[in-house]
């Protein structure tokens, strides 16, 4: 169905009437140009109560954003990569408290024998980027880039602090998944998560799907001055290893690579569907895919402190961010796992209330964490409930 609210900007899809405030906020942002195109989805106990989309799939405003439009969701990809590891943890194939090298022996090189799987999942492994020299093209050869990470030394002692694994998180997960299953991360996600859940989410998009992709609109120029950072700091090394522009996502090479930390192609519906495994404590549509106790591990023993890369006080659960009152107070209190994508996309999975929220768009805002738009939409969801 189509929903039109006061004016000519049409929001398509379906939404329960109690979410009129969310729908109107989205419509208003489309109408005044803050949004170009995007989608919103809310699941309550796995059931869609909001599944809407609107706007345009291109800057020329010639292609409407449709029900099945995809876009690059940046670091929302990390939540899907984390689900892959969580599935292997649930099956007993991966032990989060074992060294990564117990599963992936090559990773023990250069002093990383004590890095645990848990350290990777909480961004505290000390391996938050690639040693120089490294180019964006280098990381698109996912196997080779993963092998490079296995060979290099950590930049700080594992477990001492978190340092956001900006671009290489998915490569590290890929290394573990590849070693344990013999499959790449993208294939594992397709066969074990996206396929069984009917989620239109891709880590490695076939060329046959390119026509559905809405290219992201790059954000305003970053205010981050890399030259102002100590050159040997984890922040400087991570942001420079490698420096990436949003335009790379327009290429076939990027879409095909399946970069598990930043290259997922999806929409709000598919991001919500996958993360509903956390909100449902392992159950989606009555089918259990994870034990409730496995999901509980996401929230146990978080790593908390000033993140060495983002410079913010953060709290990391096992694969997801958790609310921190000083930096992410917009996340509801309780057991809510979340993360966002560069430019402002956001997904939250509320295991206490059974609520999953996802927002995906193509007009990027500045900043890595949630945008004003994303925070407004999330607040409208909880106001409605």
N, C-alpha and C positions, 0 to 999 in steps of 0.2 A: 504494500500500500504506500501511498505518498501522503506525507503530512505537510500541510502548509500553514504557517502561522503568521498572521498579520503582515502581509506584504507579498513580495514576489519571489523571495528566496525560498526554495522548496527543500525540505529535508525529507528524504525518502526512508522507507523501512517501517518498523513497528516499535512502539514504545507504550508501556502501560501509562495510563493517564496520570498516575501519581508522580511520574517523572517529567511532567510538563516543564518544570523549571530547567532541567538539564537540556531538554530538547530546544527550549527557547534560547538558552545561552549559546548553544551550538549554532542555531539559526542566525542569531544576532551577530556572531563573529563571522559567519559566512557573508552576511549582508554588508557588513562594514569593511570587509577585506582583511580582517585579522587572520581569518582562515581562507585558504584557497580551496582545498578539498580535504576530506577526511572522513573518519568513521568513529563511532562510539558503540560500545557493547557493554551491557551489564547482565551478569548471570546471578541469579539467586538460587542456591541449592542446585546449580547446574542448569537451571531453566532460564532461557533468555527473556528478560523483562524489558530490555532496550537493545535494539539492533538497528541503528540508523546510520545513514551516510548522506553526503551532499557535497555540493560545490563542484570543482573542476579538477580534472586530472592533469592539466597542463597549464603553463603560464599564459598561453594564448587564449585560454578559456574556450577551446574548441571541442574538447572531449570531456563530457560529464564524468564525475566520479561515480562509478556504478557499484552495484552490490558486490561484485567480485573483483574490484580494483585492488591491486597490490601496490605496496611501496616499500622502500628500504626502511626497516624499523630500527636501525642502529642497535643500541645496546639492549633493547627488549630481546634481541637474539640471545643474550646471555642467560635469560630465564629458561629458554628452550634448551640451550646447551646444558644448563644445570639439571633440567629434568632428565636428560639422557643419563647423566651420572647417577642421579637419584634412583632411576630405574635399575641400574646395575648394582647400586648399593642394596636396594630392596631384594634383588635376586641373589645376593651374597657373592656376586662376582667381583665387587670392589669393596674394599674396607676403607672408610673415610679416615680412620685413625692409623692406617698403615702408610709407610713411605710410598710416594709415587713410584719409586724405583722397584717396589715389590711387584707392581703390575707392569711397569715400563722400565726395564733395567737400564736402558741407555740414559735415562734421566738422572742417574746417580753421578754423572760426570761433573767435574769442576766444583765439588763440594756440596752437591745437592742431595746427598744420600739421606739426609734427615728431613727433607721437605715432605710433609704428609699430604695426602689427598685433601684433607681438611684445609690445609694451608692454601692450596690452589682455590678451593671453593669459597674461602673467606678473603681472597685477595691479599693474603699475607705470606705468599710463597717466596717473596724476594725476586720474582721473575715477572716484572710488570711490563716488559717491552724487550725489544731486540737490541743487542749491542750494535753499535755503528761499525761499518756503514750498512744501512738498510734503506731500501726504497719501497714505495707502495707496491710496485710490481712484484717485489720479492715476496711479500706476504700472501700474494694471490696463488703462489705455488704452495698450497697448504701443507703438503707432506714435507717439502724441503724446509719451509719456514718452521714447522714443528720440530724437525730434527735440529735446526739451529738452536732453538730454545733448550733442547736437551743437552746440547754441548756447552752452553755458556754458564758462567758463574752467576750466582745470585747477587743482587745489588744491596741486600740487607739480610740479616739473619731471619730465617723462616720463623713465623709466629710472633716476632717481636712487635710488629705493627702491620696494619693493612696499608697497601699502596695500590690504588685502583688499577686493575689489569685491563687497561683501556682497549687495546686492540688484540692482545694475544690470549685473552681468556679462553676463547673458543679453540685456539690452537692447542693450548695445554689440555683442555678437555678432549680434543680430538686425539692427542697422543695417548691418553689413557684408554679411550674407547677403542682406538685402533689396536692397541696392544692386547686388550682383553677379548675383543670380539672378532678381530680381523676385518672389521668394516670401518669405513670412515664415519665421522660424526654426522655428515649430511645424510648418508644412506641409513644410518641407525635411526636418526630422527624420522625419516620418511617411513621406514618400515615398522618401527616400534612405537612411535608416538603420533605423528601427524596422520599416518594412514589409518591406524585403528580408531583414532578419535574423529576422523573426518575433518581435520583441521587443514585449511588451505594455507599452509606455512611451509616455506622452502629454505633450506640451507644448501644452496646449489640449485638455481632455477634453470630449467630447460629453456632453450631458445623459443620453443613452441609457445611459451607463456609470456613472452616479452610484451606482446600487444596489450596485456592487462596491467602493465607496470606504469604507475605515475611517477615520473622523475621528481626527486625532492628539489625544492627551491633552497639554495644555500642560505645560511643564516647571515646576519650582519657580520662584518669583520670582527674577529675575536679581539678582546681587550687584553688577552694574555700575552705578556712580553716574555718570550722564552729567554731572551738575553739577560733578563733581570733575575733569573733563577740561578742558583749555584750550579755550574755546569755538570758536576758529578752527582747532583741530587737525584733521587728517584723521579721527582716531578719532571725535571729537565730531560732526563734520559727517556722517560716514558713518552712525553709529548713529542719528542724529536725522533722516536724510534718506532715507525717513521711518522713524519708530518703528513697528514692526510687532508685533502680537500673534499668537500661533499660531492664535487663533480665526478669523482671516480665511480660513484654508484650508478652513473648513467651508462657505464660501459658493460658490454657483454661479458668481458673478462671478470669483472667484479661479481656480477650476478651469478655466474657459473661457479665461482670459486667456493662459495659456501663458507665465508668467514664467520665462524661461530660466535665471535664476540661483537660483531657489528654489521654483518651482511645478510641477515635474514630478510626475506621478502614475505610480507603478510599484510594483514589488516586487523582491525580491532576484534572482529569476530574470531579469527583464528588464534590471535594472541590470548584472548580470554578463554577460549575453549581449552587450550593447552594448560594455562595457569589455573584453570578450575580444578586440576588435580590437587593443587595445594589447598585451595579454599574448601574442596570437598573431602579433605583428608584422605586422598587416594581414590575417591570414587567420582566418576562422571557418568551421568545417565544410568545410574544403577549398576554400572560395571566397575568393579574394583581393579585398579591397575597398580596401586601401591598400598602397602600396609599403612594403617593410621600411624603406627609407631615410626615408620620411615619418614612420614611428613613431619612428625613431631621433632625429628632431628634437625629440621631446618631452623627451628627456633631455639634449640638448646645450645649452650656454650658459645654465644656470639663473640666476635672480636670487636672491641670498641675502643675508640680513641681518635686522635687527629690523623686522618689518612695522609700518607706521605706523598701521594700524587695529587689529590684534589685539594689538600690543605684544609679540609673541613672535618669537624667531628662527625664520625659516621659509626654506625653499628651494622656489622655484616653477619648475617646468618649463614647457614650452609647453602650458598648459591644465590641468595637473594639479599637485598638490603632490608633492614628492619628500622622501624621508626627511631629517630634520635631527636630529642626535644629541642636541641640547639640548631639543627640543620634541616630536618625533615618533619617538622611539627604538623605539616599539612596531612601527613599520613595518619589515619585513625589509630587510636590506642588499641592495644591488644595484639594478638598474634596475626599481624598483617605482613606478608612478604611482598616486596615490590621491587621494581626498578624501572628506569626510564630510558628513553633513547635520546641521543644528541638531537637537539632541536625542539624537544618538548613532549614527545610521545611518552605514554605512561601506562603501566599495568600494575594492578594490585590484586592480591589474593588473600582474602580475610578468612582465616581458618576458624576463627571464633564465631563469625556470623554467617559463613557460607556464601560470601559475596565476592564475585570477581568483576573487576572493572578494567576496561582497556580503551585507550584513546590513541589513534594513529592518524597522522596527517602528513601533508607534503610541504607545507610552508614552515620551514624551520625557524625557531626563535634562537637567540643566543643562549649559551649555557648548556651544560651537560645534564643537570638535574631538571626536574619538572618546570614547565613554563607557567606563566600566569594563567593561560588558557586551561592547561591540564589541571592545575590546582582548583580552578573555578568549577570545572566539570566534576571532579572528584567530590568537592564539597557539596555540589548539588545532588549527587547520588545519595550521600549520607543524610542530607537534609530531608530527602524524600522518604528515606527509610526510618 
